Amino acid sequence: LREVSKRCPSFVPRSIFDFGTGPGTAIIAALNQWQKAPPQLIHAIDVSEPMLEMASKFLSAGLIIASAVNVKFSRFLPLNSPIQPV
């Protein structure tokens, strides 16, 4: 993600879709990389409920998520998902 910022300095993600989020490490890395303008919407999808719980704990325990960031954890993505890009 540092390389993305380096090569495209004007790029700032407005949303993150992390399919197979696991413990949320990619989300944490993105939030750390774009601290000044964090994405406003994050969708974390993983079939493992324990992994989603771990991701939620990691993100909230480190106070990494700004209060303005909307994070949604799901075990699956419905076929007619209402997810819209921000």
C-alpha positions as protocol buffer text, in pm:
chain_id: "A"
residue {
  index: 1
  type: LEU
  ca { x: 0 y: 0 z: 0 }
}
residue {
  index: 2
  type: ARG
  ca { x: 295 y: 230 z: 53 }
}
residue {
  index: 3
  type: GLU
  ca { x: 394 y: 165 z: -306 }
}
residue {
  index: 4
  type: VAL
  ca { x: 43 y: 255 z: -424 }
}
residue {
  index: 5
  type: SER
  ca { x: 64 y: 583 z: -231 }
}
residue {
  index: 6
  type: LYS
  ca { x: 410 y: 648 z: -368 }
}
residue {
  index: 7
  type: ARG
  ca { x: 315 y: 586 z: -731 }
}
residue {
  index: 8
  type: CYS
  ca { x: -31 y: 746 z: -713 }
}
residue {
  index: 9
  type: PRO
  ca { x: -5 y: 1016 z: -445 }
}
residue {
  index: 10
  type: SER
  ca { x: -344 y: 1164 z: -533 }
}
residue {
  index: 11
  type: PHE
  ca { x: -521 y: 830 z: -480 }
}
residue {
  index: 12
  type: VAL
  ca { x: -716 y: 812 z: -155 }
}
residue {
  index: 13
  type: PRO
  ca { x: -960 y: 520 z: -120 }
}
residue {
  index: 14
  type: ARG
  ca { x: -1309 y: 620 z: -12 }
}
residue {
  index: 15
  type: SER
  ca { x: -1413 y: 261 z: 61 }
}
residue {
  index: 16
  type: ILE
  ca { x: -1259 y: -81 z: 123 }
}
residue {
  index: 17
  type: PHE
  ca { x: -1406 y: -418 z: 30 }
}
residue {
  index: 18
  type: ASP
  ca { x: -1203 y: -691 z: 200 }
}
residue {
  index: 19
  type: PHE
  ca { x: -1325 y: -1033 z: 87 }
}
residue {
  index: 20
  type: GLY
  ca { x: -1165 y: -1299 z: 305 }
}
residue {
  index: 21
  type: THR
  ca { x: -1073 y: -1043 z: 567 }
}
residue {
  index: 22
  type: GLY
  ca { x: -936 y: -1288 z: 823 }
}
residue {
  index: 23
  type: PRO
  ca { x: -818 y: -1088 z: 1125 }
}
residue {
  index: 24
  type: GLY
  ca { x: -846 y: -760 z: 932 }
}
residue {
  index: 25
  type: THR
  ca { x: -478 y: -703 z: 864 }
}
residue {
  index: 26
  type: ALA
  ca { x: -536 y: -556 z: 516 }
}
residue {
  index: 27
  type: ILE
  ca { x: -790 y: -312 z: 662 }
}
residue {
  index: 28
  type: ILE
  ca { x: -548 y: -215 z: 937 }
}
residue {
  index: 29
  type: ALA
  ca { x: -272 y: -160 z: 681 }
}
residue {
  index: 30
  type: ALA
  ca { x: -499 y: 57 z: 464 }
}
residue {
  index: 31
  type: LEU
  ca { x: -619 y: 262 z: 761 }
}
residue {
  index: 32
  type: ASN
  ca { x: -260 y: 314 z: 871 }
}
residue {
  index: 33
  type: GLN
  ca { x: -154 y: 415 z: 520 }
}
residue {
  index: 34
  type: TRP
  ca { x: -435 y: 665 z: 471 }
}
residue {
  index: 35
  type: GLN
  ca { x: -466 y: 799 z: 828 }
}
residue {
  index: 36
  type: LYS
  ca { x: -520 y: 1158 z: 720 }
}
residue {
  index: 37
  type: ALA
  ca { x: -818 y: 1067 z: 500 }
}
residue {
  index: 38
  type: PRO
  ca { x: -941 y: 722 z: 602 }
}
residue {
  index: 39
  type: PRO
  ca { x: -1195 y: 537 z: 389 }
}
residue {
  index: 40
  type: GLN
  ca { x: -1549 y: 615 z: 505 }
}
residue {
  index: 41
  type: LEU
  ca { x: -1698 y: 273 z: 434 }
}
residue {
  index: 42
  type: ILE
  ca { x: -1542 y: -68 z: 497 }
}
residue {
  index: 43
  type: HIS
  ca { x: -1697 y: -404 z: 417 }
}
residue {
  index: 44
  type: ALA
  ca { x: -1519 y: -700 z: 578 }
}
residue {
  index: 45
  type: ILE
  ca { x: -1640 y: -1038 z: 452 }
}
residue {
  index: 46
  type: ASP
  ca { x: -1525 y: -1373 z: 591 }
}
residue {
  index: 47
  type: VAL
  ca { x: -1706 y: -1707 z: 630 }
}
residue {
  index: 48
  type: SER
  ca { x: -1536 y: -1758 z: 965 }
}
residue {
  index: 49
  type: GLU
  ca { x: -1724 y: -1594 z: 1250 }
}
residue {
  index: 50
  type: PRO
  ca { x: -1418 y: -1621 z: 1481 }
}
residue {
  index: 51
  type: MET
  ca { x: -1208 y: -1433 z: 1224 }
}
residue {
  index: 52
  type: LEU
  ca { x: -1468 y: -1158 z: 1197 }
}
residue {
  index: 53
  type: GLU
  ca { x: -1478 y: -1131 z: 1576 }
}
residue {
  index: 54
  type: MET
  ca { x: -1097 y: -1111 z: 1583 }
}
residue {
  index: 55
  type: ALA
  ca { x: -1096 y: -842 z: 1313 }
}
residue {
  index: 56
  type: SER
  ca { x: -1353 y: -643 z: 1504 }
}
residue {
  index: 57
  type: LYS
  ca { x: -1151 y: -669 z: 1826 }
}
residue {
  index: 58
  type: PHE
  ca { x: -823 y: -577 z: 1654 }
}
residue {
  index: 59
  type: LEU
  ca { x: -978 y: -274 z: 1488 }
}
residue {
  index: 60
  type: SER
  ca { x: -1155 y: -147 z: 1797 }
}
residue {
  index: 61
  type: ALA
  ca { x: -884 y: -238 z: 2052 }
}
residue {
  index: 62
  type: GLY
  ca { x: -622 y: -40 z: 1865 }
}
residue {
  index: 63
  type: LEU
  ca { x: -864 y: 250 z: 1824 }
}
residue {
  index: 64
  type: ILE
  ca { x: -765 y: 236 z: 1460 }
}
residue {
  index: 65
  type: ILE
  ca { x: -1113 y: 307 z: 1327 }
}
residue {
  index: 66
  type: ALA
  ca { x: -1209 y: 671 z: 1339 }
}
residue {
  index: 67
  type: SER
  ca { x: -1564 y: 727 z: 1457 }
}
residue {
  index: 68
  type: ALA
  ca { x: -1658 y: 856 z: 1112 }
}
residue {
  index: 69
  type: VAL
  ca { x: -1563 y: 526 z: 944 }
}
residue {
  index: 70
  type: ASN
  ca { x: -1852 y: 285 z: 888 }
}
residue {
  index: 71
  type: VAL
  ca { x: -1742 y: -80 z: 916 }
}
residue {
  index: 72
  type: LYS
  ca { x: -1970 y: -370 z: 827 }
}
residue {
  index: 73
  type: PHE
  ca { x: -1872 y: -728 z: 907 }
}
residue {
  index: 74
  type: SER
  ca { x: -2050 y: -1011 z: 722 }
}
residue {
  index: 75
  type: ARG
  ca { x: -2006 y: -1384 z: 680 }
}
residue {
  index: 76
  type: PHE
  ca { x: -2125 y: -1375 z: 320 }
}
residue {
  index: 77
  type: LEU
  ca { x: -2224 y: -1137 z: 46 }
}
residue {
  index: 78
  type: PRO
  ca { x: -2585 y: -1183 z: -70 }
}
residue {
  index: 79
  type: LEU
  ca { x: -2645 y: -1230 z: -441 }
}
residue {
  index: 80
  type: ASN
  ca { x: -2840 y: -904 z: -461 }
}
residue {
  index: 81
  type: SER
  ca { x: -2613 y: -712 z: -228 }
}
residue {
  index: 82
  type: PRO
  ca { x: -2695 y: -346 z: -166 }
}
residue {
  index: 83
  type: ILE
  ca { x: -2325 y: -259 z: -153 }
}
residue {
  index: 84
  type: GLN
  ca { x: -2265 y: 51 z: -357 }
}
residue {
  index: 85
  type: PRO
  ca { x: -1929 y: 220 z: -417 }
}
residue {
  index: 86
  type: VAL
  ca { x: -1875 y: 541 z: -226 }
}
